Amino acid sequence: MSTPYAWLEDALITIHRADWYRSVQATQGRAGAVVQMDGQAVINFASNDYLGLTGDDRLMQAAIAAIQEFGTGSTGSRLVSGHRELHEQLERAIAALKQTEAALVFSSGYLANVGTVSALVGKRDLILSDQYNHSSLKQGAILSGATVLDYAHGDVAQVQQLLAQHRDRYRRCLLLTDSVFSMDGDLCPLPELLALSDTFEAMLLVDEAHATGVLGATGAGGVEHFGCTGRAIVQVGTLSKALGSLGGYVAGSATLIDYLRNRAAGFIYTTGLSPADTAAALAAIAIVQQDPDRRAQLWQNVTTLKQALSQQLATRSNLEMKLLASESSILCLQVASPAIVLHLGKQLRQAGIFAPAIRPPTVPISRLRLTLMATHDSTHLEKLVIALNQALKKTEGNKSKTKEG
Ligand SMILES: *Cc1c(COP(=O)(O)O)cnc(C)c1O
């Protein structure tokens, strides 16, 4: 007999058939540049923990002290019983890092985007969104009820054209972009978007998830990197990547933050950030500000690996593989064939390297996605390059065999 839930099985079968089925994979032990998987130590090139702070003793001690003082949860929404002085300290620290008047902490970066976008615009408004934007920006746009127009990735001319054509017919307008694009590692054209937002009286929201703690002279992110500090921008980000904790935030003018505190459902109707997460993020921001060498080490690793990968690809032009232009700690080796990229990922894994193969529908063209950490040392990078070299040699061998056959 059929049940109202029988369609779930069918849906899963369809997902399997399309080769889009996904499952979770456990790592064991403390987070870091080397983790355990299936009892094997693997060098981790799949983490968003760019500064290696998640397993840092200072963050862990801060989290433990907060639990001992306040307990494990925050017991309520921030506007009712869940607000602590610690939350305010964290919000002041985020505002200081970003050099904005104020900041507001959310339970996750995902919720910060959904909550902020849907609070800033509604049915009478227009959103222009980069086609490669993060899922949370896209979901926020849908939830807002605004008219959403996607523009081609990084295409400023198209943004200008769409604004000229449509802006007049809408009340408010919001431009949405990631600052670092998570599946490519490239940056948005921020100064150009900011100029257009001025000309056409549009708000500009930038998602700094992969940029905070990484980009900019003080680690403030892409806004600082592009010299746009102090401009009228809605800056959203996460506490769960370079800052090694969990949670999200919005930074901007005091008026913006006051409005969101009163109107963002994703802030109002959810439990406040836990004391442990709040204290860990606060400790991470102090490290970002006091220890620029950590960020310098990350960038040194990016430069070293970029050079090594370029050299390797130069000698293997027959593989139709390319290193995508990146200005972040995310480096991608693009390979047209999903089968080849899966095979490369598996071979690296056998060699003790964790580097995920990313395939459609997540990205249009499949790729090996490598993320660097400040705590990778030179032997970690050397091992990756050697293992990749061997995996590529085998792939070339297979390719020429199939050509002959
Ligand atoms: C990870 C990420 C988010 C979500 O942040 P969480 O804190 O993990 O929910 C939002 N935007 C971008 C671009 C991200 O990469």
The ligand as an SDF file (V2000), in Angstrom:
LIG
                    3D

 15 15  0  0  0  0  0  0  0  0999 V2000
   29.8350   29.0170    4.6350 C   0  0  0  0  0  0  0  0  0  0  0  0
   29.1490   30.1390    3.9830 C   0  0  0  0  0  0  0  0  0  0  0  0
   27.9900   30.6980    4.5160 C   0  0  0  0  0  0  0  0  0  0  0  0
   27.2620   30.0870    5.7010 C   0  0  0  0  0  0  0  0  0  0  0  0
   27.9400   30.2770    6.8720 O   0  0  0  0  0  0  0  0  0  0  0  0
   27.6520   29.2670    8.0950 P   0  0  0  0  0  0  0  0  0  0  0  0
   28.0950   30.0210    9.2720 O   0  0  0  0  0  0  0  0  0  0  0  0
   28.4370   28.0350    7.8080 O   0  0  0  0  0  0  0  0  0  0  0  0
   26.1770   29.0030    8.1000 O   0  0  0  0  0  0  0  0  0  0  0  0
   27.4490   31.8080    3.9050 C   0  0  0  0  0  0  0  0  0  0  0  0
   28.0030   32.3270    2.7910 N   0  0  0  0  0  0  0  0  0  0  0  0
   29.1110   31.8070    2.2280 C   0  0  0  0  0  0  0  0  0  0  0  0
   29.6950   32.4310    1.0140 C   0  0  0  0  0  0  0  0  0  0  0  0
   29.7080   30.6850    2.8010 C   0  0  0  0  0  0  0  0  0  0  0  0
   30.7720   30.1390    2.2290 O   0  0  0  0  0  0  0  0  0  0  0  0
  1  2  1  0
  2  3  1  0
  2 14  2  0
  3  4  1  0
  3 10  2  0
  4  5  1  0
  5  6  1  0
  6  7  2  0
  6  8  1  0
  6  9  1  0
 10 11  1  0
 11 12  2  0
 12 13  1  0
 12 14  1  0
 14 15  1  0
M  END
$$$$
